[in-house]
Amino acid sequence: MNLQETVLIQLRDLILRGEFEPGQRLAEQQLAERLGASRTPVRAALVTLEQEGLVEANDTGKFLVRQFTPREVADAIAVRGQLEGMAARLVAEHGVSRQLQGDLQACLDEGDLALAANPLDYESYAAYAVVNDRFHALVLEASGNRALQRAVALNDKLPFAPASAMLPMQGTVTLDRDWMLYAHRQHHMLFAALKAGEGARAQALAIEHTEVAQMNMRMALERRAETERVLPAIRLVVGR
């Protein structure tokens, strides 16, 4: 990566880790000193982050960390569901290769193992998050639609939109673990629909799958103080 790309990734990560308050001004010189870069790549990164929706420019052209309403987060998750639903339908219609079948089955097996513990610990969450991301990425890649892949990548840059964004909050109570197990069962059902070439069912399952993320966000906002300890970026979401 060149310096501009590195600065962009670092700054995006700082925002999503809750290092800045909602509405906080992002001063170019201070950021440049913090990131060990000049102001030029920092400003370029801020412009890109404005296009992505993580920052906004005020009337004087200064960049501020954006605040998000719960509705905006829910909308981003819903968009991911529609995009991944399209990807799943395309994969089912194209047919599942032997390689893809083996890779998806490996994800399911590893997910079964990660969720076997009761109660779940954070090692289990971390292991499942990796498997979950891989499962979603495999289906998206297998769709073969580059425009669709770019759309998902852009949407995933918004807070809490990616597939595993809310997993760290799961497992803190019994109900959370039940939701996690339910989501993984949906992976099994989606895999069966893909193998069977059932495009409409695969699409519907992928869309329904995002309801778990929607539920987790609602629960996270209800337990905001607890959430902030493991997911500081929840401070970017204002209101309930």
GIMO-V276282 format. One record per run of one state. SS is the DSSP state (~ for helix, > for strand, _ for the rest). FROM is the first residue (numbers start at 1). LEN is the number of residues. If there is no record, write none. Layout:
# GIMO-V276282
SS_FROM_LEN, SS_FROM_LEN
This chain:
# GIMO-V276282
__1_2, ~_3_14, __17_8, >_25_1, __26_2, ~_28_8, __36_3, ~_39_14, __53_2, >_55_3, __58_5, >_63_3, __66_2, >_68_2, ~_70_25, __95_3, ~_98_17, __115_7, ~_122_22, __144_2, ~_146_10, __156_11, ~_167_3, __170_4, ~_174_23, __197_2, ~_199_11, __210_1, ~_211_12, __223_1, ~_224_7, __231_1, ~_232_5, >_237_2, __239_2
